[in-house]
Amino acid sequence: MTHEPTLAGLLQGFFTDRLMKQRRASRHTIASYRDTFRLLLQFAAKRHRQPPSALALQQIDAPLVVAFLDDLESARRVGARTRNLRLTAIHSFAHYASFEAPTHAAQLQRILAIPAKRFTRTLVPFLSRSEVDALLAAPDQRSWSGRRDHALILLAVQTGLRLSELTGLHREDVQFGSGAHVHVIGKGRKERCTPLSKDTRSVLAAWLREPPRAPDQPVFPNARGGSLSAHGVHYLLSKHVAAATEACPSLGAKRVSPHVLRHTTVMDLLQEGVEQRALALWLGHESAETTQMYLDADLEMKQRLLDQTTPPSGKPVRYRPDDRLLAFLRSL
């Protein structure tokens, strides 16, 4: 006689077997899913007045999940994107649990049927060439940290690497000579190689000749030779943006993050005529459809397309104010 798996056992199997061993999920994905279920279990424990370890799978039903998502928005003030990220983690677990606990399949299918929340997509933020030039000129290259920051920003803008890929880069991942490139293992454990331009290759080669501060240090270390944290990269970037704003005031109106540098890379490639599928390959996107947001943001490309067409002609008509009585009636 087989025993029905417990919620605790299913969650442990989901993280250790499904995410870590089978999908080889990144530490960022695992951390995001972990936080989701920590919040969900705390919410369910409060609702059912039981400790999280005593909760049963049947107590995590669709109404409770919907209430949890609504509570995230109302109590924690999260946006629709964060709400949908939490739902994605719950959906992934429900899909896994439906195979491990088939007697609960109907309950789990109702959880899988919970839709993501629709939201208005904002245009992708990116930097102009003059803003990039001002940012690259901001670090003081007479100092060790200034040379590091200049090399990091240049590599980020030219390659479009993610923040985790930049901070996780090691010397053996950078190849010079013919076919110079950086090799990374990106989101979803997907490997890719991104070519280096002549200027980026020269700056990186000069930077890597600097004496290491620790054995096996990453390409962009902190002052002690260890890995830069995400907070550290955000801090150094904001510091140089503030300095660059003096030379390029438009930077002061923008919130510049490492991901904005990634967006900038894509917009440069797009404006040079690189097609959508090639962009997806460059970025390490699962689907070419993910790059659609960059097409939506590229006003210059749309203007070039418009210039190549013959728009329908229109004829301006002189404005004549409407009769005041008719205008009043129309306003009712």
N, C-alpha and C positions, 0 to 999 in steps of 0.2 A: 504494500500500500504506500503510495507516494504522498508525501506531505506537501501541502500548499505553501509556497514560499512566502515569507513575511515581507512586510514593507522594508524593514531594515536590511534584510538579506538581498532584496531586489535592488535597493539603492547601492549597496556595496558592490554587487555584481555589475551594475550599470557603470559605475565609475572605474572599477579595476579591470573588468573584462571587456566591456563594450567600448568605453572611451579610451582607456589607456592602452590596452593590448590590441583590440581589433581595429579601431579607428586611428589609433596613435595620435589622439588629439593633442593640440599644443597646450602648454601650461596656462596660457591665457584663457582658452576655451574651458579647461577644467576648472579654473578659478571662477569663471563666470557662472558655470553650471552649479558649482559648489555653493556660491552665494545665493543663487536662486532657490535651491532646496533648503538651505539654512533658513531663509526668510519664509518659505512655504511651510516648513515644519513648525516653525515658531507660531505662524498664523493658525495652522490647524490645531496645534496643541492648546492654544488659547480658546479656540472655538469648541473643542471637544473636552476641554479641561482634563487633559492627559499629558504626561510627559511625551516628547517626540518619539522616544524609543518604544513606547507602548502603542503607538498608532498602528492601525491595520490598513491594508491597501484599500479596502472598501470605503474607508473614511475619506480618502482623497478622491472625491468624485467631481464631476463637472461643475455643479453649483458652487462647491467650495473653491475650485480653481478660479472661477469667474469672480467670486467674492474677493479672493486674494488679489487678483489683478486690479480690480476696482479699488481695493484698499491701497495698493501701491500708488495709484494716481491721486487718490484723495488725501491720504495720510502722509505719504512720503513725497508727494508732488513730483513724481517722475513723469516724463513725457511719453508719447506714444511709442517712440523708438525703443526706449528701455522696457516698456511694458511688453512689446513684441519680442524682445530678446529673452525676457523671462519665460514667455509662452513657448518660444522655440525650444528652450531647455526642457520644459515640462512635456512638450510633444515628443521630444526625442526619448525621454524616459517612458512615456506611455506606449510608444511603439515597441520599445525593448520589452516592457513588462507584458504586453499582449501575447508575446510568444512564450515567455517564461511562466505566465499565470493565465492560461487560456480560459479558465472558468470566469475570469473577470473581463473577458474580451469586450462585452457589450458596454460595460462601464468605461473602459479605456477608450473605446471608439467614440464615445460621447465627449471625452476630453480632447481627442484628436480632431473632433469636429468644431472645436472652439476657434473662431476665425481671428486672424490678426486684426488689429485696429488700424483703420485707414488714417492717413495724416497727409498734410500738405508738404510736399518735398520742396525744400529751398534750393536755390541755385548753388552749385559747387563753388566755394571760395577758392581763389587762386591769386598768385602775384603776377604783376606785369614784369616785363624784362627790366625796366628801370628800377623797380622795387627789388628784384633779385640782385641786381648789380649793387645797389646800396647796402643790402643785407650782407653780401659777400665782402664788402669793403669795411664793414663795421668791426670785426675782430682785430685786435692789435696783434699782428703777427710777430712782433718783437718778443712776445711771451710764449711759453710752452702751451698754455691753455688757448691762446689766440690762434696759434697755428693748428691746434687740434680742432677748434671750433670752425675755422675756415674750411678745413678739409672735410669735416662732417657735413656742413651745410652744402658745400659744393657737390659732394657725393649724393646727398639726399635729393637735391634739385635735379641733378643730371640723370639719376637712375630711378627715382620714385620708390626707393625701398621703404618698407614700413618701419616704424619706430623700433619694433622688436628685432627686425632684421639688421638695422644699423647697430644697435647696441650689442647684438650677438655675433657680430662679424669678427673673425679672427684672421691672422696674417695669412694662413694657408688658404683662406677663401678668396684672396685677392691675387689674380694672375696678371702679370705684365707681359710685355713682348707682343708677338703677333696674336691677334685675337684677344686682347686684354679684356678682362671681365671680372665681375664679382660673382661668387657662387653662394647662394643662400638656400636655406630650407624654410619656406614660408608657411603661410596659413594652410592648415590641413596637411602638414608635412610634405608639401609639394616642393620638389627641387626645381630651381631655375637659375639660369646664368644671364646676367645683364651686362651688356658691353659697356666699356668705358671710353669716353671721349679723350682726345689727345691732352687737353688741359687737365681733366680730372686725373688721368693717368700720371701726369707729371707732378701734380700736387700730392697725390697719394704716395707716389714713390719717394718724394722728398720727406713726407711726414713719417713714413715707415723706416726711414734711416735714423730717426730720433732714438736715443738709447732707451730701452724698455725700463719701466719702473718696477716690474714684477715679472716672474717667470710665467710664460703662457698668457700674457696679458692680451686683451682684445685690441682691435684696431683703434678704437676710440675709448681709452681707459679714463677712469677718474684720477685724481691726484695721487692716489696710492697704488695705481696700476690695476685696480679691479674694474668691474663692469660699471658703466654709467647707468644710473637708474632712469626710469621714465621721467621722474620728477626733475632729475638733473638736466636732462635734455631740454625739457620745457623751460627750465630756469635760464639756461644759457641762451636759448633761442629768444626768450622774452627780453633778456638783457641786451642782446645785439639788435633786436627790433627797435628798442627804445633809442639806442644810439643812432641807428640808421634813419630814424624818423627826422632827424635834423637835416639830413641831406635829401630825404624823400618824404615830405609831409604826408603823402597819401597812405603810408604805412601806419600812421597813427590811428587811422579809422578802421584798421583791419585787425582781426584777432588771428595772429599767425601761430600755427602749431606745426609739429612735424607732418601731420596729415595734409595740411595746406601745401607744404612743400611737395608732397606726393601728387596732389591735385595739379600743382603748377607744372610738374614734369609731363603729365598727361596732356594738359592743354597745349604745351609747346609742341608735343608730338602731333596732336590733332590738327593744330594750325599749320603744320608742315605737310599735312595730307596723309598721315598714317591712318590706315583703315581700322575699323572697329575690332575685327578679329585679332589683328596684330597688337592692338592696344591691350586686349584681354590677355594675350600671351605675355606681353611685357610686364604687366602688373601682377600676373599670377592669379587672375580671376578664374573662377570655376566656369563661368559662362560669359559669352560676349555681351549678353544683355545687361550685365552689371555695369558696363561702360557707357550705357545709354545716357546716364546723368551728365557725362562730360559733353556729349553732343548737345544736350539741352542747354548747357551753360555757354557754349561757344558762339557768342554773338558775331564775332568777326567772320567765322566760317559761314554763318547764315547770311551775312551781308554779301559775301562773295558769291554765294549761290543766287541771291536775289539779283546781283549785277549781271549774272549770266542769263537771266530770263527776261522775257518781255511782259512786264506786269500789265494787267488790264488798265485801260485809261479811264480816268474820271474827269468830271467837269465841275469846277467849283461854282457854287451858287451863292449870291449875295444874301446875307442874313437879313431877314425882315421880322421884327418883333411880332408875336402873335397878339390877337385880340385879347384884351385883359379879361373879359368875361369868359371867353372860351378857355383861357389859361387857368382861371379859377376853377371852372367846372372840371377840367382835366386833372387838376391837382387833388380832387376829392377822392 
